Amino acid sequence: MNFIYIIPIIIIVVLGLKSVQQGNVAVVTVFGKYRRVLRPGLNFVIPIIESIFKRVSTQNRSVELEFQAVTMDQANVYFKSMLLFSVKDSEEETIKKVAFKFIDDRSLMQALIRTIEGNIRSFVATKKQAEVLGLRREIVDHVKEQIDNIIEEWGYHLHDLQINDITFDEVILKSMSQVVASNNLKAAAENEGQALLITKTKAAEAEGNAIKIAAQAEREAAQLRGQGVALFREEVAKGMQNAARELQEANLDTSMIMFSMWTEAIKNFAEYGKGNVIFLDGSPDGMQRTMKEVMAMGLTKDLKK
């Protein structure tokens, strides 16, 4: 008799044992009304009276979004993004929200996606096309700020929103490429102009320095030539003085010095003239006239003394 009573009890226990996988919780109802939450592991529910209404995953979930928005200047922007979210926590109140807010997961995902798309569209509508590409981080921060409070009411938490791609219509992309190309050409032209200016400036500086150096060299050369001429004249004067002294000591006329210089000059004219014609009076009368002029120069010199 005792065995007959034990068998139904064993059957009830076996039927009432329910296991919950790690990373999940189960919501138990009694005749359709919420009763309690089952944690991961082996749990017992009262057969027929209690039933598992829904198993809720507490693990992270991801979904990809693709949608279109319009900027302030009426440009179409196409977004590809990834949404990462999960149940906020495993507290009983949170699990109740997750289990009973939406009729199924499909409704949840539809509401979540449409809410995020709406927030991004409203943000993009206040910006111009040229600004959108640089506002990736601002868009994410705006959505998280707006969405967190909403989905927390549903029992969920938004971990991350990644905007992986932002594109425009082909016409806009082409015009943007042209703008980038023209800006690059402008920058290249400016750089080339700066390089040419530097080259011209350096060339002018080098030419100026060369002229300055050449002028300095010419001045030094002229100075050296002048010093050479002065030294030559000084040496000539010394030589003539010594020659005159020797002629006086020998009781000879010092005018012979002038005559000798004159004949040496005629010799140099003939030797280095290179075809130039020099007219000289080589007659005896011309010679006598030349000697008288030389002697007159000597007398003039003596009178001055």
KEKEVO-36340 format. One record per residue (C-alpha): residue in three letters; residue number from 1; z, x, y. Coordinates in steps of 0.1 Angstrom, whole numbers, padded with zeros to 4 digits, m for minus. Each point is the difference from the previous one (the first is absolute). Last residue first. Example, Ala and Ser with C-alpha at 12.3 -4.5 7.8 and 13.67 -1.06 7.14 Angstrom:
REM KEKEVO-36340
+-----+-----+-------+-------+-------+
|  aa |   i |    pz |    px |    py |
+-----+-----+-------+-------+-------+
| SER |   2 |  0071 |  0137 | m0011 |
| ALA |   1 |  0007 | m0014 | m0034 |
+-----+-----+-------+-------+-------+
***
This chain:
REM KEKEVO-36340
+-----+-----+-------+-------+-------+
|  aa |   i |    pz |    px |    py |
+-----+-----+-------+-------+-------+
| LYS | 305 | m0584 |  1154 |  1228 |
| LYS | 304 | m0023 | m0027 |  0012 |
| LEU | 303 | m0024 |  0027 |  0013 |
| ASP | 302 | m0001 |  0016 | m0034 |
| LYS | 301 | m0009 | m0032 | m0017 |
| THR | 300 | m0028 | m0006 |  0025 |
| LEU | 299 | m0012 |  0035 | m0006 |
| GLY | 298 | m0002 | m0006 | m0038 |
| MET | 297 | m0018 | m0033 |  0005 |
| ALA | 296 | m0024 |  0018 |  0023 |
| MET | 295 | m0006 |  0026 | m0027 |
| VAL | 294 | m0009 | m0027 | m0025 |
| GLU | 293 | m0023 | m0016 |  0026 |
| LYS | 292 | m0016 |  0034 |  0007 |
| MET | 291 | m0004 |  0006 | m0037 |
| THR | 290 | m0018 | m0034 | m0005 |
| ARG | 289 | m0023 |  0008 |  0029 |
| GLN | 288 | m0009 |  0034 | m0015 |
| MET | 287 | m0007 | m0016 | m0034 |
| GLY | 286 | m0022 | m0027 |  0016 |
| ASP | 285 | m0019 |  0027 |  0019 |
| PRO | 284 | m0005 |  0019 | m0032 |
| SER | 283 | m0013 | m0031 | m0017 |
| GLY | 282 |  0020 | m0019 | m0027 |
| ASP | 281 |  0005 | m0032 |  0020 |
| LEU | 280 |  0016 | m0024 | m0025 |
| PHE | 279 | m0012 | m0034 | m0013 |
| ILE | 278 |  0019 | m0014 | m0030 |
| VAL | 277 | m0019 | m0021 | m0025 |
| ASN | 276 |  0020 | m0016 | m0028 |
| GLY | 275 | m0012 |  0010 | m0035 |
| LYS | 274 |  0034 |  0005 | m0016 |
| GLY | 273 |  0016 |  0017 |  0031 |
| TYR | 272 |  0024 |  0020 | m0021 |
| GLU | 271 | m0016 |  0035 |  0000 |
| ALA | 270 | m0019 | m0002 |  0033 |
| PHE | 269 |  0028 | m0016 |  0020 |
| ASN | 268 |  0025 |  0024 | m0017 |
| LYS | 267 | m0021 |  0030 |  0012 |
| ILE | 266 | m0002 | m0014 |  0035 |
| ALA | 265 |  0037 | m0003 |  0001 |
| GLU | 264 |  0005 |  0035 | m0013 |
| THR | 263 | m0023 |  0012 |  0029 |
| TRP | 262 |  0021 | m0018 |  0025 |
| MET | 261 |  0032 |  0012 | m0014 |
| SER | 260 | m0013 |  0036 |  0002 |
| PHE | 259 | m0011 | m0005 |  0036 |
| MET | 258 |  0034 | m0014 |  0009 |
| ILE | 257 |  0018 |  0029 | m0016 |
| MET | 256 | m0024 |  0025 |  0017 |
| SER | 255 |  0012 | m0014 |  0033 |
| THR | 254 |  0031 |  0022 | m0006 |
| ASP | 253 | m0019 |  0030 |  0013 |
| LEU | 252 |  0009 |  0032 | m0018 |
| ASN | 251 |  0025 |  0027 |  0010 |
| ALA | 250 |  0012 |  0003 | m0036 |
| GLU | 249 |  0035 | m0012 |  0009 |
| GLN | 248 | m0016 | m0029 |  0019 |
| LEU | 247 | m0021 | m0008 | m0031 |
| GLU | 246 |  0032 |  0000 | m0022 |
| ARG | 245 |  0018 | m0023 |  0024 |
| ALA | 244 | m0029 | m0023 |  0001 |
| ALA | 243 | m0001 | m0002 | m0038 |
| ASN | 242 |  0037 | m0007 | m0002 |
| GLN | 241 | m0003 | m0028 |  0025 |
| MET | 240 | m0030 | m0014 | m0017 |
| GLY | 239 |  0018 |  0000 | m0034 |
| LYS | 238 |  0031 | m0017 |  0015 |
| ALA | 237 | m0022 | m0026 |  0017 |
| VAL | 236 | m0018 | m0006 | m0032 |
| GLU | 235 |  0033 | m0003 | m0019 |
| GLU | 234 |  0012 | m0026 |  0026 |
| ARG | 233 | m0032 | m0018 | m0002 |
| PHE | 232 |  0002 | m0002 | m0038 |
| LEU | 231 |  0036 | m0011 |  0002 |
| ALA | 230 | m0009 | m0027 |  0024 |
| VAL | 229 | m0029 | m0011 | m0021 |
| GLY | 228 |  0023 | m0001 | m0031 |
| GLN | 227 |  0027 | m0019 |  0018 |
| GLY | 226 | m0026 | m0025 |  0011 |
| ARG | 225 | m0013 | m0002 | m0036 |
| LEU | 224 |  0035 | m0005 | m0012 |
| GLN | 223 |  0006 | m0028 |  0025 |
| ALA | 222 | m0033 | m0016 | m0009 |
| ALA | 221 |  0010 |  0002 | m0037 |
| GLU | 220 |  0034 | m0015 |  0007 |
| ARG | 219 | m0016 | m0028 |  0020 |
| GLU | 218 | m0026 | m0005 | m0027 |
| ALA | 217 |  0028 | m0002 | m0027 |
| GLN | 216 |  0020 | m0025 |  0021 |
| ALA | 215 | m0031 | m0020 |  0006 |
| ALA | 214 | m0009 |  0001 | m0038 |
| ILE | 213 |  0036 | m0010 | m0009 |
| LYS | 212 |  0000 | m0029 |  0025 |
| ILE | 211 | m0035 | m0011 | m0012 |
| ALA | 210 |  0013 |  0002 | m0036 |
| ASN | 209 |  0031 | m0019 |  0009 |
| GLY | 208 | m0020 | m0027 |  0017 |
| GLU | 207 | m0023 | m0002 | m0030 |
| ALA | 206 |  0030 | m0003 | m0024 |
| GLU | 205 |  0016 | m0027 |  0022 |
| ALA | 204 | m0033 | m0019 |  0001 |
| ALA | 203 | m0004 |  0003 | m0038 |
| LYS | 202 |  0036 | m0011 | m0005 |
| THR | 201 | m0006 | m0030 |  0023 |
| LYS | 200 | m0033 | m0009 | m0017 |
| THR | 199 |  0016 |  0002 | m0035 |
| ILE | 198 |  0031 | m0020 |  0011 |
| LEU | 197 | m0023 | m0026 |  0016 |
| LEU | 196 | m0021 | m0001 | m0032 |
| ALA | 195 |  0031 | m0004 | m0021 |
| GLN | 194 |  0013 | m0028 |  0022 |
| GLY | 193 | m0034 | m0017 | m0001 |
| GLU | 192 | m0002 |  0003 | m0038 |
| ASN | 191 |  0035 | m0015 | m0003 |
| GLU | 190 | m0009 | m0029 |  0023 |
| ALA | 189 | m0033 | m0005 | m0019 |
| ALA | 188 |  0019 |  0000 | m0033 |
| ALA | 187 |  0026 | m0024 |  0013 |
| LYS | 186 | m0028 | m0023 |  0012 |
| LEU | 185 | m0018 |  0003 | m0033 |
| ASN | 184 |  0033 | m0008 | m0019 |
| ASN | 183 |  0005 | m0030 |  0023 |
| SER | 182 | m0035 | m0012 | m0006 |
| ALA | 181 |  0005 |  0003 | m0038 |
| VAL | 180 |  0033 | m0019 |  0001 |
| VAL | 179 | m0016 | m0027 |  0021 |
| GLN | 178 | m0030 | m0001 | m0024 |
| SER | 177 |  0023 | m0003 | m0030 |
| MET | 176 |  0018 | m0028 |  0017 |
| SER | 175 | m0033 | m0018 |  0007 |
| LYS | 174 | m0009 |  0003 | m0037 |
| LEU | 173 |  0034 | m0012 | m0011 |
| ILE | 172 | m0003 | m0030 |  0023 |
| VAL | 171 | m0035 | m0009 | m0013 |
| GLU | 170 |  0013 |  0004 | m0036 |
| ASP | 169 |  0029 | m0024 |  0006 |
| PHE | 168 |  0034 |  0016 |  0001 |
| THR | 167 |  0023 |  0018 | m0025 |
| ILE | 166 |  0037 |  0006 | m0004 |
| ASP | 165 |  0012 |  0014 | m0034 |
| ASN | 164 |  0032 |  0007 | m0018 |
| ILE | 163 |  0024 | m0021 |  0021 |
| GLN | 162 |  0033 |  0006 | m0019 |
| LEU | 161 |  0027 | m0026 |  0002 |
| ASP | 160 |  0034 |  0010 | m0015 |
| HIS | 159 |  0033 | m0012 | m0013 |
| LEU | 158 | m0002 | m0037 |  0009 |
| HIS | 157 |  0030 | m0018 | m0013 |
| TYR | 156 |  0002 | m0033 | m0019 |
| GLY | 155 |  0024 | m0029 | m0003 |
| TRP | 154 | m0022 | m0026 |  0017 |
| GLU | 153 |  0020 |  0002 |  0032 |
| GLU | 152 | m0003 |  0037 | m0003 |
| ILE | 151 | m0038 | m0006 |  0002 |
| ILE | 150 |  0002 | m0013 |  0035 |
| ASN | 149 |  0025 |  0025 |  0014 |
| ASP | 148 | m0021 |  0029 | m0013 |
| ILE | 147 | m0033 | m0013 |  0011 |
| GLN | 146 |  0001 |  0004 |  0038 |
| GLU | 145 |  0015 |  0035 |  0001 |
| LYS | 144 | m0020 |  0011 | m0030 |
| VAL | 143 | m0032 | m0013 |  0016 |
| HIS | 142 |  0006 |  0018 |  0033 |
| ASP | 141 |  0009 |  0033 | m0017 |
| VAL | 140 | m0032 | m0001 | m0021 |
| ILE | 139 | m0022 | m0008 |  0030 |
| GLU | 138 |  0017 |  0027 |  0021 |
| ARG | 137 | m0007 |  0026 | m0028 |
| ARG | 136 | m0037 | m0009 | m0002 |
| LEU | 135 | m0003 | m0001 |  0038 |
| GLY | 134 | m0025 |  0028 |  0006 |
| LEU | 133 | m0029 | m0017 | m0018 |
| VAL | 132 |  0007 | m0033 |  0019 |
| GLU | 131 | m0002 |  0014 |  0036 |
| ALA | 130 | m0038 |  0003 |  0003 |
| GLN | 129 | m0004 | m0036 | m0011 |
| LYS | 128 |  0023 | m0014 |  0026 |
| LYS | 127 |  0035 | m0014 | m0007 |
| THR | 126 |  0016 | m0034 |  0003 |
| ALA | 125 | m0019 | m0015 | m0028 |
| VAL | 124 |  0011 |  0028 | m0023 |
| PHE | 123 |  0036 | m0012 |  0002 |
| SER | 122 | m0008 | m0036 | m0008 |
| ARG | 121 | m0023 |  0011 | m0028 |
| ILE | 120 |  0027 |  0022 | m0015 |
| ASN | 119 |  0026 | m0027 |  0001 |
| GLY | 118 | m0024 | m0026 | m0015 |
| GLU | 117 | m0010 |  0024 | m0028 |
| ILE | 116 |  0037 |  0006 | m0009 |
| THR | 115 |  0008 | m0037 | m0001 |
| ARG | 114 | m0031 | m0008 | m0020 |
| ILE | 113 |  0009 |  0027 | m0026 |
| LEU | 112 |  0036 | m0012 | m0004 |
| ALA | 111 | m0009 | m0037 | m0002 |
| GLN | 110 | m0027 |  0006 | m0026 |
| MET | 109 |  0021 |  0023 | m0020 |
| LEU | 108 |  0029 | m0025 | m0001 |
| SER | 107 | m0023 | m0029 | m0009 |
| ARG | 106 | m0015 |  0021 | m0029 |
| ASP | 105 |  0035 |  0010 | m0011 |
| ASP | 104 |  0010 | m0036 | m0007 |
| ILE | 103 |  0016 | m0031 |  0015 |
| PHE | 102 |  0014 |  0020 |  0029 |
| LYS | 101 |  0035 |  0001 |  0015 |
| PHE | 100 |  0018 | m0008 | m0033 |
| ALA |  99 |  0002 |  0032 | m0020 |
| VAL |  98 | m0001 |  0025 |  0028 |
| LYS |  97 |  0025 | m0019 |  0020 |
| LYS |  96 |  0024 | m0003 | m0030 |
| ILE |  95 | m0004 |  0037 | m0007 |
| THR |  94 |  0011 |  0009 |  0035 |
| GLU |  93 |  0030 | m0023 | m0002 |
| GLU |  92 |  0010 |  0015 | m0034 |
| GLU |  91 | m0002 |  0037 |  0012 |
| SER |  90 | m0027 |  0020 | m0017 |
| ASP |  89 | m0014 |  0015 |  0032 |
| LYS |  88 | m0029 | m0004 |  0025 |
| VAL |  87 | m0025 | m0009 | m0027 |
| SER |  86 | m0030 |  0024 |  0004 |
| PHE |  85 | m0027 |  0011 |  0023 |
| LEU |  84 | m0029 |  0024 |  0004 |
| LEU |  83 | m0032 | m0011 |  0018 |
| MET |  82 | m0032 |  0020 | m0001 |
| SER |  81 | m0027 | m0002 |  0027 |
| LYS |  80 | m0037 | m0003 |  0006 |
| PHE |  79 | m0008 | m0013 |  0035 |
| TYR |  78 | m0033 | m0010 |  0016 |
| VAL |  77 | m0003 | m0002 |  0037 |
| ASN |  76 | m0025 | m0023 |  0018 |
| ALA |  75 | m0005 |  0008 |  0037 |
| GLN |  74 |  0006 | m0028 |  0025 |
| ASP |  73 |  0013 |  0020 |  0029 |
| MET |  72 |  0036 | m0011 | m0007 |
| THR |  71 | m0004 |  0010 | m0036 |
| VAL |  70 | m0009 | m0022 | m0030 |
| ALA |  69 |  0016 |  0003 | m0035 |
| GLN |  68 | m0014 |  0001 | m0035 |
| PHE |  67 |  0018 |  0001 | m0034 |
| GLU |  66 |  0005 |  0021 | m0031 |
| LEU |  65 |  0035 |  0002 | m0015 |
| GLU |  64 |  0012 |  0018 | m0031 |
| VAL |  63 |  0032 | m0010 | m0017 |
| SER |  62 |  0031 |  0019 | m0011 |
| ARG |  61 |  0032 | m0010 | m0018 |
| ASN |  60 |  0032 |  0019 | m0002 |
| GLN |  59 |  0024 | m0010 | m0028 |
| THR |  58 |  0026 | m0028 |  0003 |
| SER |  57 | m0021 | m0023 | m0024 |
| VAL |  56 |  0011 | m0036 | m0002 |
| ARG |  55 |  0000 | m0019 | m0032 |
| LYS |  54 | m0001 | m0037 |  0005 |
| PHE |  53 |  0017 | m0033 | m0011 |
| ILE |  52 |  0019 |  0014 | m0030 |
| SER |  51 |  0016 | m0030 | m0017 |
| GLU |  50 |  0035 | m0014 | m0004 |
| ILE |  49 |  0009 | m0033 | m0017 |
| ILE |  48 | m0024 |  0002 | m0030 |
| PRO |  47 |  0016 |  0033 | m0012 |
| ILE |  46 |  0029 |  0013 |  0021 |
| VAL |  45 | m0011 |  0034 |  0013 |
| PHE |  44 |  0012 |  0034 | m0012 |
| ASN |  43 | m0011 |  0033 |  0015 |
| LEU |  42 | m0013 |  0034 | m0014 |
| GLY |  41 | m0010 |  0025 |  0026 |
| PRO |  40 | m0012 | m0003 |  0037 |
| ARG |  39 |  0020 | m0025 |  0020 |
| LEU |  38 | m0001 | m0038 | m0005 |
| VAL |  37 |  0004 | m0021 |  0032 |
| ARG |  36 |  0019 | m0033 |  0002 |
| ARG |  35 | m0002 | m0038 |  0000 |
| TYR |  34 | m0029 | m0013 |  0021 |
| LYS |  33 | m0008 | m0036 | m0008 |
| GLY |  32 | m0029 | m0010 | m0022 |
| PHE |  31 |  0020 | m0014 | m0029 |
| VAL |  30 |  0023 |  0030 |  0002 |
| THR |  29 | m0018 |  0030 |  0016 |
| VAL |  28 |  0000 |  0037 | m0008 |
| VAL |  27 | m0018 |  0026 |  0022 |
| ALA |  26 | m0009 |  0032 | m0018 |
| VAL |  25 |  0003 |  0035 |  0014 |
| ASN |  24 | m0025 |  0028 | m0003 |
| GLY |  23 | m0001 |  0038 |  0004 |
| GLN |  22 |  0013 |  0006 | m0035 |
| GLN |  21 | m0012 | m0028 | m0023 |
| VAL |  20 |  0021 | m0031 | m0006 |
| SER |  19 |  0010 | m0010 | m0035 |
| LYS |  18 |  0010 | m0035 | m0011 |
| LEU |  17 |  0025 | m0011 | m0027 |
| GLY |  16 |  0004 | m0038 |  0000 |
| LEU |  15 | m0022 | m0006 | m0031 |
| VAL |  14 |  0020 |  0025 | m0020 |
| VAL |  13 |  0033 | m0014 |  0011 |
| ILE |  12 | m0010 | m0036 | m0007 |
| ILE |  11 | m0013 |  0010 | m0035 |
| ILE |  10 |  0032 |  0019 | m0008 |
| ILE |   9 |  0021 | m0030 |  0011 |
| PRO |   8 | m0022 | m0023 | m0021 |
| ILE |   7 |  0006 |  0023 | m0031 |
| ILE |   6 |  0038 |  0003 |  0005 |
| TYR |   5 |  0007 | m0037 | m0005 |
| ILE |   4 | m0016 | m0001 | m0034 |
| PHE |   3 |  0017 |  0032 | m0010 |
| ASN |   2 |  0034 | m0016 |  0007 |
| MET |   1 | m0008 | m0028 | m0024 |
+-----+-----+-------+-------+-------+
***
